[in-house]
Amino acid sequence: MLTAIAIFLVFASVVLVLWIGAQDVLAERMTPGRLSQFVLYAVFAAGGLGELSQVWSEIAAASGAAERLFEIMAVEPAIKAPAEPKPLPEPARGEVAFDNVHFAYPARPETSALRGVSFHVRPGEKVAIVGPSGAGKSTIFHLLLRFYDPTSGEVTYDGVPVSEADPRELRRRMALVPQDTAIFASSVRDNIRFGRPDASDAAIERAAEAAAAAEFIRKLPRGYDTPLGERGVTLSGGQRQRIAIARAVLRNAPLLLLDEATSSLDAESETLVQKALSRLMQQHTTLVIAHRLATVLTCDRILVLDQGEIVEQGTHESLVVRGGLYARLAKLQFQGT
């Protein structure tokens, strides 16, 4: 309707000027030259009026978007830094403990994701978390990174409850390799540097070598300066995963969190990355989430989750002998029966 009214006013104003001016020219009250001037002015004014309708439409759209933006900015986050955060010890040890933790996601308060989970990870220890889908494995990472607070119980990092520490300082001491890697529409170098913004180019290249990513990076048109496109559309799933591993190597945090870190790799790449991760895991406390049990055989301890509870824990050999859930999962994967 606004556009129709604007078009009508534009043409009506020009026609009105022409009609009145023609009458004055015929009555010799105005010269033809003066009429031409008025017509030109009318065209300019009509054009401005037409643009005004378009600008008003853009203002209305921007106003609606800004209103939504201000609503989002006004939302108070549920997870906040304490007024006086408790300092984490220096140097960091990477020690993790869960003490009788219960948790349900806010969207599903009636369904418990974790039920009385308790375990302790010593500095330098490699612990795997396995179990069926929906058992609560990723939830443990979410609570440790303090994306959520537990319903009850306590999560501690280096002896400090994560709810009493500064979330920025807490997360700075962790390196996460997620299952779904976020790749930005920037260069390879900038994507790896996301793990540590102040890293030098030499450190970035060493991290890529350690993550078995340097070989495919060198084959790209501009090497480390090659743009990867939105969400890394120019890379395969395995290549995106190796970029994420290079970030973790570059970050060099005391605690390494691997969430299906080799899930998108082919057999050859997985072998290379497993060697790189083995070297990295020797120097850091490591928590590994894995469905493919072949990736957890070298871990010091395996926690088996089922329906939010730790039902078994031990080494691969001891769990297989026990004949429980882990033994059934191992039989399915290693024997195919």
N, C-alpha and C positions, 0 to 999 in steps of 0.2 A: 504493500500500500504506500509506503514511504517513497519507493522508487517511482511508482505511477504518479504520485502527486508532484514529485520533483520534475519529471518529464513534462507534465502538463503545464507547470508554472514556467518552465524554460521556454517552451514554444509559445505559450500564451503571451508572455512578456514581449517577445520579439514581434509577434503579430500585432499586439496592441500598439507598440511604438510605430510600426509601419503604417497601421491604419490611421492613427492620429496624425502622424507626420505627412502622410499623403494628402489628407484633408487640408492641412496648413499650406502645403506646396501649391495645391490647386487654388487656394484662396490667396495666394501670393503673400502669406504671412511668414513663410520660411523658404529658404533657398534649397535646391536639391542637395547642395553640398552639406548644409547643416543637417538635413535629414540623414545623410550617409553617416555623419558623426554620431547621431543618436542611435542609429541601428548598430553601429560598431560597439558603442557603450552597452547597449542592451545585450548583445551577444556575450561580451565579457562578463556582465553581471549574471546572465543566465548560466554561463559555464561555471562561475563560482558557486552559484546556488546548487548546481548539479553535484559538484565536488563535495559541498557541505553535506548532502544526503549520504554520500559514501563514507565520509569521515564520521558522521554520527553513527552509522552502522558499525564501523570499526570500534568506536568508543564504547558502544553498548556491549560488543563481544569482549573487549578488553576488561570492561567493568565486571562482567560475569566471571571471567577467568581470575581477575584479581581478588574477587570476593572469595572464591574457592581457595586461592592461595593463602589468603589471610586466615581462613578457617583452619587450614593445615598448620600454619605457623603458630596459631594460638593453642594448638593441642599440647597439653602437658604430657611429656613422656612418662611412662610408668617406671622406667629404669633411670634413676638419677644418680649423679655423684653425691656422696655424703657431704654435708656442710664442712666437716673436718675429716677428710679421708685418712685412713690409717696407712702409713707408708709401708711399702713392700720392702723386704730385706734386700740388702746389697752385699755381695753379688747375688743375682737370682739363681735359685737352685732348680726350679722347674718341678717342685714337689706338689702333688695334687691329692686331695682327699675328699671323699663324699661320705657324709655321716647321716645315715637313716633318712635319705632324701626322698620326699614324695613330691610329685608335680603333675599338674593337669594344665593343658593349654587353655588360655582364656576363651577361645572359640568353642572348646569342648570341655567345660568344667566338670561334666559328669563322668568323663572318661579319664582315668589315671594313665599318664604316659610313663611314670616311674613310681614304683611302690617300694619304699624302704630300701633304697639302693645304698650300699656302703662298700667302699673299697679305698685302698691307699696305694698311690704310685710313688715309689721312692725316686730320688734324683738319679737320672741316668737310666732308669728302667724302661723297658719296651713292653707295653701292654696292649694287647689286641682286644677289641670288643666285637663279638660276633653274635649272630642270632637271626631269626626270621625277620622279614620285612615288618615294620611296625612294632618291633620289640622295644624300641626306646633308645637305640644306639645314637642317633643324631641328637636326640634330646640332651644326652650327657654333654655333648659339645656345646649346645645352646646355653646350658646352664653355666658351664665353665667359662664361656666367653661373656657371660652375663647379658645375654639377649633377653633372658627371663630370670626371675627369682623363684626359687623353689617354694612350693606351698608350705612345706615344713622340712626340717632338717637343715644341714649346713654344708656348703661347698667352700673349701679353702684352697688357696694357692700359696705355697711357701709359708703355710701356717697362718695366713691372714684370711679371714672370711671375705669372699669376693664382694659381698654386699657392703663391706666397710672400706673397700679400696676404691681408688679412682679408676673408673672403667677404661679411660684412655691409657693409663699406666699399666693396667692389668693386661689389656689386649696388645700393648707394645711388646710384652714378654712372650707372646705366642705367635707361631707361624702356622697358618691354616692352608691346607691344600684341599679345596672343596670338590665335591663330585661334579658340580655344574660350575665351570670356570667362567668368570666375568672377564671378557676381553674388550678393550676400549678401541675406538676408531682412531688410533694413533700408531706410532711406529712400534716395532718389536722392542726397541731399546726402552721406550717410555713405558711399555706394558710390563716389562720385567722390573724396571725401576720403581714401579708401584709398590713393590715389596719393601723398598727402602729409598725414599725420595732423594737422599743426599749421596747415593752411591755413585762411584766413578764409573766411566765406561769400561775400564779394565775389570772392575769387580763384576759388572753385569755380564761380561763375556765369560768370566770364570764360572759364574753361576749357571750360565747356559751350557757350558761344557759339562759341569757336574750333573745337570739334569738331562743330558743326552739330547739337548735341543740345538746345539751349535751346528750340527751337520745340516739339518734342514734349513736353518736360518741363513747359512752361507749360500744356499742355493736360491734364495729369494732374489728378486730383481735388484734390490738395493740393500741387501743384507740386513743389518740391524736397523737401518733407517727405512725399511719397507713399511708403508701403512698397512694395517691389517683389516681395515674396514669395520663397519658396525658389528659388534658382537663376534668379531673374528671370522667373518664369512669366508675369508680367503684361506683359512686353515682347516685341517681335518680335526676330528675330535681328539685324536691322540696328540697332535701338535699343540692344541690348546691346553691339554693337560700338562704337557711338558713345560709350557710357558708358566703355568701355575706352580709347578715344582721348582722352576728356576727362581720365582719370586720367594718361595720359602727358603731356598738355599741362600739367597741374597740377604734375607731378613736375619738369618742366623740367631733366632730367638731360642731361649732356654727350653721351651716346650714346643714340640712339633705335633700338630694335629693333622692326621691323614684320614680324610673321609673318602674312601674308595678311590685313592689316588691313582691307581693303575687301571681303573675300570674301562677306560676308552682306548687302551693301548693294544696294538697287535703283539704277537708273541715275541718278536725280535725287540721291539721298543720296550716291552715290559721287562725283558731281561736286562736291558741297559739301564732302565730307570731303577729297577730293583737294586742293582749294584750301587747306583748313585745314592739311593735312599739308605742302603745298608751303611754306607760310609757316613752319611749324615746322622743316622740314628745312633751311631756309636758315640756321638758327642753330645747328644741331647736326650732329655726325657721325651718319650714318644707315646702317643695314644693313637692306635690304628683302628679304624672301622673298616671291616671288609666282609663281603659276601663270598669272595673267592678265597677259600681257606689256604690255598697255596701261598698267599702273600703273608700269612701270619705264622708260618712254621718256625721262623727264627726268633719270634718274640719270647721274652722271658716268662710271660704269663698270659693266659687267655681268659677273658671274662665272657661267659655265655649268658645272654639276656633272652628272656622269653616273657612276653606280656608285661614288660616293665620291671621285672625282677631278675636278679642274678641267680640263676639256677645252678650254675657250675662255674668253677674256676680251677685253673691249673695249667700245666704244659700240654702240648699237643699229645704227647705219648700217654700221659696219665688220663687225659679226658677220653681218648680212644678206648683205653682199657676199661674205663668206668662204664661204657656202654649207654650213655645218656643221650641227650639232645645233640651234643657236639659230635658224638660218634655216628649218629644217624646222618647228620649233615656231611660229615667227612666221607661216609660210605657212598652217599649219593654223588659227591663231586669226584672222588678219586677212583671209585669203582664203577660209577654209572649205573648202579642197581639199587 
